[in-house]
Amino acid sequence: MEISPWSPPGPPVPPPAPAPDRPGPWPVVAAVLVGGWIALVTVLGQVVGWAVDQAVLVAGLDRAVPTWPLVALGTVLLVGAPTLALALLPRSPTVRAVGRIWLAAALALGALTLLRAVPPVHQEVYLAALAGTAALLAVILGRLHDRRRATAAAGGASPSPGGVTSLAVAAGSALLLPWAWLGALGGLLETLLAGLAAAALGALAGVLLDATFWARFTVGAPPRPARLVLVGGLVAGVVLALLAAGAGQSGAQLPALFLLPPLGFVLAALHAAAARAGRPVGRAAVRWLVGLGVLGPLALADPEELTVLLATIRDVPFWVAVATGAAFAVAVLLAVGYGVLLARPRAGTPSRRVAGVAAAALLAAVAVGYVVPGQPGLYGDRLLVVLREQADLGGIPTGAPGRAGRDARAAEVYRRLVATADRTQADLRRELTRLRLHPTPYYLVNAIETDGGPEVRAWLSGRPEVARVLVSQRLRPLPAGAPAVRGTLPAPAGPAWNISLIGADRVWSELGVTGSGVVVGASDSGVDGRHAALAAGFRGGDDSWYDPWAHTRTPNDQGGHGTHTAGSAVGRGGIGVAPGARWVGCVNLDRNLGSPARYLDCLQFMLAPFPFGGDPFTDGRPDRAPDVLTNSWGCPPIEGCDAGALRPATAALATAGILVVAAAGNTGPYCGSVADPPAPYPDVLTVGAVDRTRQLTRFSSRGPAAGGATKPDLVAPGADVLSAYPGGGYATLAGTSMATPQVAGVVALMWSANPALVGDLARTRRILRDTATPAGVRPDDSTARRCGGDADLVGAGLVDAYAAVRAARAG
């Protein structure tokens, strides 16, 4: 409840009404055209800005920081010029007032849009800035408003009749209900800041749409409520559209653009009801309605998840669209219902008791909807604390050739890594546990994942043993699981085209090598362990499957990507390069997004597998480590990684004699686009993609990598590759993800043909490079030659399984 200055008892005194204003047709036409122009520019600017953000994200480029400042400048210029003219030129005071209010809202939008220069991964920082900026704008505009009208203090801040304010609370709660049911909260600090930001935006709306604004539309003898609702609602809707465009990070403002403009008509109807009680609609009603209306998108939807990367069936973008549609329908119904009930010429003043009961009931419905069918709890991102001291792995002897030497090296690497982590993390683990921040230690990179927001991050960054602190993203839960993906294509009649292109079928038939005796580790969205092409190849035991997301005990795959890539490496029936090899699996992607910690979980498991429920530090079995790892993923900045996030991990695996094969990425044709870890690392075998004609695909990422390193190392078929898919069927996919497991399969064939090569990464890489066949670039690929030589496009060339296995056997 808003507290107003004390005054002696007496009937409420409404603000003085402006003199009757009957503008001619042309100022009204100009105002209508300007309003339509504002709506068009605002919506297009926000959609284009978000689309640019998504295009940059999908392309794997650095985030275009100037995008939103340019959108802010363009919007202010395109909107500000006509609104300034509207505020100065017409003779009608009402039209000039409309121009002034639209101009103030446009300037506020410009200031709020600039805040999107803050990276989406730092959501708490953005929300704090949004709350502070909106509150500051409310104070500045409020003081300017009070100076302009001496009566504004009495009229603009005068409270509404109790029933009107309660009706505003009821309407805002109804808008929040779909979000409470379908959305999920972030962390505690993130949620509190979202609430403060929503309140500040409500306060800003209250200043812009105060009693002196509405008084302009009640002039007449007698006042005409229908005119107030229609004209005043349209003008207020334009103001709210401008505020909605600034209400949230890139993506989160799009739902608000649908939800806030209809509330202009709701506020107009509330003012009509308040006017009958002899009072204006006070700022409290506006604050409640707008604040609750924008709270849903701000608090219950993570802007990082409003991305085309999750634009699959029934993921976050789908549920946000459903919540937005439901809330928009509610907003329209409220506008119509309030307009009919409150703006009738003979309508009575809303009953304080009835309105209060309605508001309380809807607030209770929001709480019940959140707790019962919703996703109660806090789901904020975590932090990955990387320590300064990393394990010294120098001087580890090569040992005996083959698997015996590899196992000995892996055991020593595991011992040193765990010892270093235990010694250097002890104090910090105890402190984090004392603060109830739930630390999870890692050894492959000497790091700790923990709860915490910006304040914990700042504290950790100042500790002497900490090198840096990364954000470890956590996806918010969905109201219902996505339907299971299923393959719809039949199995191939013989070896798939890609298998024949690299000569793997000749290795089976002429050399009698299928990959037996070698184990391939697959880290991805999972593997359908019941698929006919993969079931027999699973190594089994209690240490061949790990799911750090859902903690499942048997191989499964909700996304399909992991089954497809595993099939291309070791699948039987003509789809896999090494059908005789066995496989182990780990889930590091959930709904196509990961985090530094989940990637570490799987890489750590591959160095030293452990049984279900075991402790990676004490129960690891390095003698059970797979021989070669296929990794069709990358960790971009939006997931929290920096360039060196996984560097100690791949270095340790290489020292242990485990070959890491990774996808170059699908961010071509841009030069230098082999950028997301682990693809740029020198100890990783990085794979690009070619088509059936041995030509580099347009999507395949190109080098050089950071520091001028030559990447990719090799290419393999990656266009329209047929492989296994969940449910027993098959599917055709394209990407460097499809090319990568084929190279891992070739390594499995080489090591099966000559077990002495197991763990000898230098010789293996040399054979692959020396036996590769030429690969070209399409004539219409105009950007290719700008990236340097052929080595930065196709590496050593197209992997040749037949030649590589013959060379390995001869060696």
Secondary structure, 3 states (H helix, E strand, C coil): CCCCCCCCCCCCCCCCCCCCCCCCHHHHHHHHHHHHHHHHHHHHHHHHHHHHHHHHHHHCCCCCCCHHHHHHHHHHHHHHHHHHHHHHCCCCHHHHHHHHHHHHHHHHHHHHHHHHHCCCCCHHHHHHHHHHHHHHHHHHHHHHHHHHCCCHHHHCCCCCCHHHHHHHHHHHHHHHHHHHHHCCECCHHHHHHHHHHHHHHHHHHHHHCCHHHHHCCCCCCCCCHHHHHHHHHHHHHHHHHHHHHCCCCCCCHHHHHHHCCCHHHHHHHHHHHHHHCCCCCCHHHHHHHHHHHHHHHHHCCCHHHCCHHHCCCCCHHHHHHHHHHHHHHHHHHHHHHHHHHHCCCCCCCCCHHHHHHHHHHHHHHHHHHHHCCCCCCECCCEEEEEECCCCCCCCCCCCCCHHHHHHHHHHHHHHHHHHHHHHHHHHHHHHHHHCCCCCEEECCCCEEEECCCHHHHHHHHCCCCEEEEEEECCCCCCCCCCCCCCCCECCCCCCCHHHHHCCHHHHHHHHCCCCCCCEEEEEECECCCCCCCCHHHECCCCCCEECCCCCCCCCCECCCHHHHHHHHHHCCCCCCCCCCCEEEEEECCECCECCHHHHHHHHHHHHCCCCCCCCCCCCCCHHHCCCEEEECCCCCHHHCCCCCCCHHHHHHHHHCCCEEEEECCCCCCCCCCCCCCCCCCCCEEEEEEECCCCEECCCCCCCCCHHHCCCCCEEEECCCEEEECHHHCEEEECCHHHHHHHHHHHHHHHHHHCHHHCCCHHHHHHHHHHHCECCEECCCCCCHHHHCCCHHHHCCCECCHHHHHHHHHHC
